Amino acid sequence: MAVQEARRDTGADGAHEGGCTCGDCPHGAREGHRRAVAAFLRARDGFAAGQGLPTAVAHSASASRQWVSEELTQRAEAVADRGRAEGEAWLGRLWLRTTCTVWAAVAVLLLAESLTAVGAGWSSARTAALLAALVVAGALTAASWFHRGRGGVLAPLIGEDNRLSTSRAVAAAWTLFVGYAVLLLAGRLAAASGHAERDTLLAGLGLARGAGVVTVLAVVCGIAVLVRRVVGLRVAGQRLQKVPAHRPRAADLLTDDSGRGAFADLQYVAVSAVSLLFAAVRLARRPDQLPDLPWGLAAVVLVSAATYLAGKYAEGGRPVILSVVRAREPGDLDGPIRTGDDIEIRGTGFVPPGAQGADRLSRTVVRIGAVDVHVPLVPVSGGFRNPTDTVLTVPVPVEVEPGAVEVQVITAAGVATNRCLVEVAE
């Protein structure tokens, strides 16, 4: 009752704090999200310092903790709504940026061809290369228009978790490059007038010349399909925790879901980029055949792809409860667990990667017997003391019957831990 009364007392004053959340904010989605985040951080740090607590709950530590947790949860949900709106607006603007980038690449190709043609003269190979680039750019522009609400050209690269997929990005890069090379040879073949030139171009499309690049293309495309299947099965089997992001970021190609640099992803992108650059140089030097990627370099790409796939198999794991003990404040007497006491659940994997935000942390639930207890948010300066990835602290509600009860944690990703049996005394 005290918590509800305090919220009624403070609700009117905080309705528009940190950016309007009523849908009529004149600052737009991005500015509204920025202001909401700033307001939430101020409130979190203020509560951590003991400021802003209403007098109705200040006398009780448990009531204060519950009020702060509920207040932060509501504010975090407002921030999350702003974040999703900002992400949708960002995706809506992205298609135009990607289209401009594609045509800027065509302009760079034209400039490079013009500069290299000085002295050497313009050739049919340069014309075919430019026409192939125009065809690819036109196709990408059309695709970008049809997917303009989902990021334009980048729409096929965005995974189900709303992050850029490393495997799809690498496969798309190789597919575009090989498609461009084939269009270049097709243009030269269409313009060829002599039998000898046509035979040379047809021989350049032979498997003996392009076996390396074709093998790499097949492997990276297969990796993209296999990784999607592996991740889907591991999520369905609760062996991998996935939390959707508010919007995709370029850093997703090199990091894991929590934003930390991932070695498997980084080396896969780096090796593929270097190999693509080598293949592009080979195509520029010999525009009459598929780029003959040396088998040594192709083997390096295959090893990199295998490492990436092994990293996908190795990541993740189910959250696990190791032990449950009675939480003891300094000066308290030791004793058994009773209703009303705080219990400390120790284990690992309670906070999924990418779920460090308050809106996701507030979704962590502890099931004690037949009662679901939401883990309270306990703020500290710069973050939260509870919940954490290895320790959760929750009160034992009075609805729990004395005796042996099972304790289980359900994370923000919806994955349940093992059950741990504890004894609740009368």
C-alpha positions as CSV (number, residue, x, y, z in Angstrom):
1,M,0.0,0.0,0.0
2,A,2.8,2.4,0.8
3,V,4.5,1.7,-2.5
4,Q,1.2,2.4,-4.4
5,E,0.6,5.6,-2.4
6,A,4.1,6.8,-3.1
7,R,3.8,6.2,-6.8
8,R,0.5,8.2,-6.9
9,D,2.2,11.0,-5.2
10,T,5.1,11.1,-7.6
11,G,3.4,10.0,-10.9
12,A,2.2,13.4,-12.0
13,D,5.5,15.1,-11.5
14,G,7.5,12.6,-13.6
15,A,5.1,12.2,-16.6
16,H,7.3,14.2,-19.0
17,E,10.7,13.9,-17.3
18,G,13.6,13.3,-19.6
19,G,11.6,13.5,-22.9
20,C,7.9,13.2,-23.5
21,T,6.6,9.6,-23.8
22,C,3.1,10.4,-25.0
23,G,3.9,10.1,-28.7
24,D,3.8,13.8,-29.4
25,C,7.4,14.6,-28.6
26,P,8.6,17.4,-31.0
27,H,12.2,16.4,-30.8
28,G,11.8,13.2,-32.8
29,A,12.6,9.6,-32.0
30,R,16.4,10.1,-31.7
31,E,16.2,13.1,-29.4
32,G,13.4,11.6,-27.4
33,H,15.4,8.4,-26.8
34,R,18.5,10.4,-25.9
35,R,16.6,12.5,-23.3
36,A,14.9,9.4,-21.9
37,V,18.2,7.7,-21.4
38,A,19.7,10.7,-19.7
39,A,16.7,11.0,-17.4
40,F,16.9,7.3,-16.5
41,L,20.6,7.5,-15.7
42,R,20.0,10.5,-13.4
43,A,17.2,8.7,-11.6
44,R,19.2,5.5,-11.2
45,D,22.3,7.3,-9.8
46,G,20.0,9.4,-7.6
47,F,18.3,6.3,-6.1
48,A,21.7,4.7,-5.6
49,A,22.7,7.7,-3.5
50,G,19.5,7.5,-1.5
51,Q,17.9,10.5,-3.1
52,G,14.3,10.8,-4.3
53,L,12.7,8.3,-2.0
54,P,9.2,9.3,-0.8
55,T,8.6,9.5,2.9
56,A,5.9,6.8,2.7
57,V,8.5,4.1,2.1
58,A,11.7,5.6,3.5
59,H,11.2,4.0,6.9
60,S,11.3,0.4,5.5
61,A,14.3,-1.0,3.7
62,S,12.3,-3.6,1.9
63,A,9.6,-1.1,0.9
64,S,12.2,1.3,-0.3
65,R,13.9,-1.4,-2.4
66,Q,10.6,-2.5,-3.9
67,W,9.6,1.1,-4.7
68,V,12.9,1.9,-6.3
69,S,12.8,-1.3,-8.4
70,E,9.3,-0.7,-9.6
71,E,10.1,2.9,-10.4
72,L,13.2,2.0,-12.3
73,T,11.4,-0.7,-14.2
74,Q,8.7,1.7,-15.4
75,R,11.3,4.2,-16.5
76,A,13.4,1.5,-18.2
77,E,10.3,0.3,-20.2
78,A,9.8,3.9,-21.3
79,V,13.5,4.1,-22.4
80,A,13.0,0.7,-24.2
81,D,10.0,2.0,-26.1
82,R,12.0,5.1,-27.1
83,G,14.8,2.9,-28.2
84,R,12.6,0.7,-30.4
85,A,11.0,3.8,-32.0
86,E,14.5,5.2,-32.6
87,G,15.6,1.9,-34.1
88,E,12.7,1.8,-36.5
89,A,13.3,5.4,-37.6
90,W,17.0,4.7,-38.1
91,L,16.2,1.7,-40.3
92,G,13.8,3.8,-42.3
93,R,16.6,6.3,-43.0
94,L,19.2,3.7,-43.7
95,W,18.0,2.6,-47.1
96,L,18.7,6.0,-48.6
97,R,22.2,6.0,-47.1
98,T,23.0,2.5,-48.4
99,T,21.8,3.5,-51.9
100,C,24.0,6.6,-51.8
101,T,26.9,4.5,-50.8
102,V,26.4,2.0,-53.6
103,W,26.3,4.8,-56.3
104,A,29.3,6.5,-54.6
105,A,31.2,3.2,-55.2
106,V,30.2,3.3,-58.9
107,A,31.4,6.9,-59.1
108,V,34.7,5.9,-57.5
109,L,35.1,3.0,-60.0
110,L,34.4,5.5,-62.9
111,L,37.0,7.9,-61.5
112,A,39.6,5.1,-61.1
113,E,39.0,3.8,-64.6
114,S,39.3,7.3,-66.0
115,L,42.6,8.0,-64.3
116,T,44.1,4.6,-65.3
117,A,43.0,5.2,-68.9
118,V,45.2,8.2,-69.2
119,G,48.0,7.2,-71.6
120,A,46.8,3.6,-71.9
121,G,43.5,4.5,-73.6
122,W,39.9,3.4,-72.9
123,S,39.3,-0.3,-73.5
124,S,36.3,-2.6,-73.9
125,A,37.2,-4.1,-70.5
126,R,36.8,-0.8,-68.8
127,T,33.4,-0.3,-70.5
128,A,32.3,-3.8,-69.4
129,A,33.4,-3.2,-65.9
130,L,31.5,0.0,-65.7
131,L,28.3,-1.5,-67.2
132,A,28.5,-4.5,-64.8
133,A,28.8,-2.0,-61.9
134,L,25.8,-0.1,-63.1
135,V,23.8,-3.3,-63.4
136,V,24.8,-4.4,-59.8
137,A,24.1,-0.9,-58.5
138,G,20.7,-0.8,-60.1
139,A,19.7,-4.2,-58.7
140,L,20.8,-3.2,-55.2
141,T,18.9,0.1,-55.5
142,A,15.7,-1.8,-56.5
143,A,16.2,-4.2,-53.6
144,S,16.9,-1.3,-51.2
145,W,13.6,0.3,-52.3
146,F,11.5,-2.8,-51.7
147,H,13.2,-3.2,-48.2
148,R,13.3,0.5,-47.3
149,G,11.5,-0.1,-44.0
150,R,14.1,-2.8,-42.9
151,G,17.4,-1.1,-43.7
152,G,17.5,-1.2,-47.5
153,V,20.4,-3.2,-48.9
154,L,21.3,-4.4,-45.4
155,A,17.9,-6.1,-44.8
156,P,19.1,-9.6,-45.8
157,L,22.1,-9.2,-43.4
158,I,20.0,-8.5,-40.3
159,G,19.4,-11.6,-38.3
160,E,16.3,-12.6,-36.3
161,D,17.9,-10.9,-33.2
162,N,17.9,-7.6,-35.0
163,R,21.7,-7.6,-35.3
164,L,24.0,-7.7,-38.4
165,S,25.0,-11.2,-39.1
166,T,28.7,-11.8,-39.7
167,S,28.2,-15.0,-41.7
168,R,25.6,-13.4,-43.9
169,A,27.7,-10.3,-44.5
170,V,30.7,-12.3,-45.5
171,A,28.6,-14.6,-47.8
172,A,26.9,-11.5,-49.4
173,A,30.3,-9.9,-50.0
174,W,31.6,-12.9,-51.9
175,T,28.3,-13.4,-53.8
176,L,28.3,-9.8,-55.0
177,F,32.0,-10.0,-56.0
178,V,31.5,-13.2,-58.0
179,G,28.3,-11.9,-59.6
180,Y,30.1,-8.8,-60.6
181,A,33.0,-10.8,-62.1
182,V,30.6,-12.9,-64.1
183,L,28.7,-9.8,-65.4
184,L,32.0,-8.3,-66.4
185,L,32.9,-11.4,-68.4
186,A,29.4,-11.5,-69.9
187,G,29.7,-7.9,-71.1
188,R,33.1,-8.6,-72.6
189,L,31.8,-11.7,-74.3
190,A,28.8,-9.8,-75.8
191,A,31.1,-7.2,-77.2
192,A,33.8,-9.6,-78.5
193,S,34.0,-9.8,-82.3
194,G,36.6,-12.4,-82.9
195,H,36.5,-16.2,-82.3
196,A,39.9,-16.2,-80.5
197,E,38.7,-13.5,-78.0
198,R,35.4,-15.3,-77.4
199,D,37.3,-18.6,-76.8
200,T,39.6,-16.9,-74.4
201,L,36.7,-15.4,-72.4
202,L,34.9,-18.8,-72.3
203,A,38.1,-20.4,-71.1
204,G,38.3,-17.8,-68.4
205,L,35.0,-19.0,-67.0
206,G,36.3,-22.6,-66.7
207,L,36.5,-24.3,-63.4
208,A,40.2,-24.7,-63.7
209,R,40.7,-20.9,-63.5
210,G,38.1,-20.1,-60.8
211,A,38.1,-23.3,-58.7
212,G,39.5,-21.4,-55.7
213,V,37.0,-18.6,-55.7
214,V,34.1,-20.9,-56.4
215,T,35.1,-23.1,-53.5
216,V,35.3,-20.2,-51.1
217,L,31.9,-18.9,-52.3
218,A,30.3,-22.3,-51.7
219,V,31.9,-22.6,-48.2
220,V,30.9,-19.2,-47.0
221,C,27.4,-19.5,-48.3
222,G,27.1,-22.9,-46.6
223,I,28.5,-21.4,-43.4
224,A,25.8,-18.7,-43.5
225,V,23.0,-21.3,-43.8
226,L,24.5,-23.7,-41.3
227,V,25.1,-21.0,-38.6
228,R,21.4,-19.9,-38.9
229,R,20.3,-23.5,-38.4
230,V,22.8,-24.1,-35.5
231,V,21.7,-20.9,-33.7
232,G,18.0,-21.6,-34.1
233,L,18.4,-25.2,-32.8
234,R,20.5,-24.1,-29.8
235,V,18.0,-21.3,-28.9
236,A,15.1,-23.7,-29.2
237,G,16.9,-26.3,-27.1
238,Q,17.7,-23.6,-24.4
239,R,21.4,-24.1,-24.9
240,L,21.9,-20.5,-26.2
241,Q,20.3,-17.3,-24.8
242,K,19.4,-14.7,-27.4
243,V,18.0,-11.3,-26.6
244,P,16.9,-9.0,-29.5
245,A,18.7,-5.7,-30.0
246,H,17.0,-2.4,-30.4
247,R,18.7,-1.9,-33.8
248,P,21.6,-3.3,-35.8
249,R,25.0,-1.7,-35.6
250,A,28.1,-2.0,-37.7
251,A,30.0,-3.3,-34.6
252,D,27.8,-6.4,-34.6
253,L,30.1,-7.8,-37.3
254,L,33.0,-7.9,-34.9
255,T,31.4,-8.4,-31.5
256,D,29.2,-10.8,-29.6
257,D,25.7,-10.0,-28.4
258,S,27.1,-8.2,-25.3
259,G,29.2,-5.8,-27.4
260,R,32.6,-7.4,-26.5
261,G,35.0,-8.1,-29.3
262,A,34.7,-11.7,-30.6
263,F,37.8,-13.4,-31.9
264,A,36.0,-15.8,-34.2
265,D,34.0,-13.0,-35.8
266,L,36.9,-10.6,-36.1
267,Q,39.3,-13.0,-37.8
268,Y,36.5,-14.2,-40.2
269,V,35.8,-10.7,-41.3
270,A,39.5,-9.7,-41.5
271,V,40.6,-12.8,-43.5
272,S,37.6,-12.5,-45.9
273,A,38.3,-8.8,-46.5
274,V,41.9,-9.4,-47.3
275,S,41.1,-12.3,-49.6
276,L,38.4,-10.3,-51.4
277,L,40.9,-7.4,-51.9
278,F,43.4,-9.9,-53.4
279,A,40.7,-11.3,-55.7
280,A,39.6,-7.8,-56.8
281,V,43.2,-7.0,-57.7
282,R,43.5,-10.2,-59.7
283,L,40.2,-9.4,-61.6
284,A,41.5,-5.9,-62.4
285,R,44.7,-7.3,-63.7
286,R,43.1,-10.1,-65.7
287,P,39.5,-9.0,-66.6
288,D,39.3,-11.9,-69.2
289,Q,38.8,-14.6,-66.6
290,L,37.5,-15.4,-63.1
291,P,40.0,-14.3,-60.5
292,D,42.2,-17.3,-59.9
293,L,42.4,-17.3,-56.1
294,P,45.5,-19.3,-55.1
295,W,44.7,-22.5,-53.2
296,G,46.9,-21.4,-50.4
297,L,44.8,-18.2,-49.8
298,A,41.6,-20.2,-50.3
299,A,42.8,-22.7,-47.6
300,V,43.3,-19.7,-45.3
301,V,39.7,-18.6,-45.9
302,L,38.4,-22.1,-45.3
303,V,40.3,-22.4,-42.0
304,S,39.0,-19.0,-40.9
305,A,35.4,-20.2,-41.8
306,A,35.9,-23.4,-39.8
307,T,37.1,-21.3,-36.8
308,Y,34.1,-19.1,-37.0
309,L,31.7,-22.1,-37.1
310,A,33.5,-23.7,-34.2
311,G,33.1,-20.5,-32.3
312,K,29.4,-20.5,-32.9
313,Y,29.2,-24.1,-31.6
314,A,31.2,-23.2,-28.5
315,E,29.4,-20.0,-27.4
316,G,26.5,-19.9,-25.0
317,G,25.3,-22.5,-22.5
318,R,22.4,-22.8,-20.2
319,P,22.2,-20.8,-17.0
320,V,22.9,-22.9,-13.9
321,I,22.1,-22.6,-10.2
322,L,25.0,-23.8,-8.1
323,S,23.7,-23.0,-4.6
324,V,21.1,-21.0,-2.6
325,V,21.9,-19.5,0.8
326,R,20.3,-17.1,3.2
327,A,21.4,-13.5,2.6
328,R,22.9,-12.1,5.7
329,E,23.3,-8.4,6.5
330,P,26.2,-7.3,8.7
331,G,25.3,-7.9,12.3
332,D,22.4,-10.3,11.6
333,L,22.4,-13.6,13.4
334,D,22.8,-16.8,11.4
335,G,19.7,-18.9,11.0
336,P,17.6,-21.0,8.6
337,I,15.7,-19.6,5.6
338,R,12.2,-18.2,6.6
339,T,9.5,-16.4,4.7
340,G,10.4,-12.7,4.5
341,D,14.2,-13.4,4.4
342,D,16.3,-12.6,1.4
343,I,18.0,-15.5,-0.3
344,E,21.1,-15.3,-2.4
345,I,21.1,-17.5,-5.5
346,R,24.6,-18.2,-6.8
347,G,25.4,-19.6,-10.3
348,T,26.2,-18.5,-13.8
349,G,24.4,-17.2,-16.9
350,F,21.6,-15.3,-15.1
351,V,22.1,-12.3,-17.4
352,P,22.1,-13.2,-21.1
353,P,24.5,-11.4,-23.4
354,G,22.9,-8.1,-24.6
355,A,20.5,-8.0,-21.6
356,Q,22.5,-5.6,-19.4
357,G,19.8,-2.9,-19.9
358,A,17.4,-2.3,-17.0
359,D,14.3,-3.2,-19.1
360,R,15.8,-6.7,-19.7
361,L,17.2,-7.1,-16.1
362,S,13.8,-6.4,-14.7
363,R,12.4,-9.5,-16.6
364,T,14.5,-11.9,-14.5
365,V,12.2,-14.1,-12.4
366,V,12.9,-16.5,-9.6
367,R,10.4,-19.3,-9.1
368,I,10.2,-20.3,-5.5
369,G,7.9,-23.3,-5.2
370,A,4.7,-22.1,-7.0
371,V,5.4,-18.4,-6.6
372,D,7.1,-16.3,-9.2
373,V,9.3,-13.5,-7.7
374,H,10.6,-10.7,-9.9
375,V,14.2,-9.9,-9.1
376,P,14.3,-6.4,-7.7
377,L,16.7,-3.9,-9.4
378,V,19.2,-2.6,-6.8
379,P,21.0,0.4,-8.3
380,V,24.6,1.5,-7.6
381,S,26.5,4.4,-9.2
382,G,27.0,3.4,-12.8
383,G,25.0,0.2,-12.9
384,F,23.1,-2.3,-10.8
385,R,24.2,-4.5,-7.9
386,N,21.3,-6.9,-8.4
387,P,20.7,-8.8,-10.6
388,T,24.1,-9.9,-11.8
389,D,25.3,-12.7,-14.0
390,T,26.4,-14.8,-11.1
391,V,24.3,-13.7,-8.1
392,L,20.6,-12.9,-7.6
393,T,19.1,-11.7,-4.3
394,V,15.3,-12.0,-3.8
395,P,13.0,-12.1,-0.8
396,V,11.1,-15.2,0.1
397,P,7.4,-14.2,-0.1
398,V,4.9,-15.2,2.6
399,E,2.9,-17.2,0.1
400,V,5.7,-19.9,0.1
401,E,4.7,-22.8,2.4
402,P,7.4,-23.9,4.9
403,G,9.2,-27.1,4.0
404,A,11.3,-28.2,1.0
405,V,10.7,-26.0,-2.0
406,E,12.3,-25.8,-5.4
407,V,14.1,-22.7,-6.6
408,Q,14.5,-22.0,-10.3
409,V,15.6,-18.9,-12.3
410,I,14.0,-17.8,-15.6
411,T,16.3,-15.3,-17.4
412,A,15.3,-12.4,-19.6
413,A,15.7,-14.7,-22.6
414,G,13.1,-17.1,-21.3
415,V,15.6,-19.8,-20.5
416,A,15.0,-21.7,-17.2
417,T,17.8,-23.0,-15.0
418,N,18.0,-26.3,-13.2
419,R,16.0,-26.7,-10.0
420,C,17.6,-26.4,-6.6
421,L,16.0,-27.7,-3.4
422,V,16.0,-25.5,-0.3
423,E,14.4,-25.9,3.1
424,V,12.1,-23.1,4.3
425,A,11.7,-23.1,8.1
426,E,8.5,-22.0,9.9
